[in-house]
Amino acid sequence: MEGDQTYMIQDFLQVFFMTMVSDIDNMLILGAILRRHSNFKVPFFAAVLLTFTRTLYVGVVEGLSDVPLFHVLTGFILLVISYKLVTKLIYGVDRVRPARYSRSLFHKIRILAALAATDFLICWDGVLIISNISDHIPTISLGIFCSLLIALYFLRLIVKLAAAIPWINVIAGGFIAQNAITSIAKDPWMEGWIHFADSLVPQVNIVNTAANGAVIIIVVIGLVTYMKNHRISIHRKF
């Protein structure tokens, strides 16, 4: 029982952290919608709505897990996501002029609908990441909700921290790359190839070695990108 609780806590923390990191760019977009209605306090309701829709999307992804080559496809998508995550820079939050505030229920529903529709288009990278972390829906929902609630309430602070501490992206990118290789290895189509590779080098765990290799590659790419951009920033200052 204690072991199950420990795994649930670990899954919660992983879902929370990965949602927070993968959502930084998304929050810039969702935050722009909220800032147009700065007098309308919707972070809690938005977090509830987006938690429900994202959990639904995770369930859809889980339902497709038995489709041949699905894990291979999602694994390669996760590798692309991890690469983009460690090679991008976050410059800050755009400023949007607040719109007039309306107290009507229709206006509030329209804002929440705009958030849900926008999130549907931009959250699939996070959904694929989360679906490879845990299959326990309550844990997933709680992790998503806590992450979204904090991100929506403290949007500017989180973006500033991400810009000031780029190592967060590097760590997250390495974790995503590891999950990508693990996801690919789960696919039934890969079973024969993995068995053949294990027979060639029985003393080596092919999946773990490939996953660790992907982590190292992504982390090195992230570090090189950081040092390159850091040199450019210093050069511009002087």
Secondary structure as UniProt FT lines:
FT   HELIX           2..22
FT   HELIX           24..35
FT   TURN            36..39
FT   HELIX           43..63
FT   TURN            64..66
FT   TURN            68..69
FT   HELIX           70..87
FT   HELIX           105..122
FT   HELIX           124..131
FT   TURN            132..133
FT   HELIX           137..153
FT   HELIX           155..164
FT   HELIX           167..186
FT   HELIX           188..190
FT   HELIX           191..200
FT   TURN            202..203
FT   HELIX           206..237
//
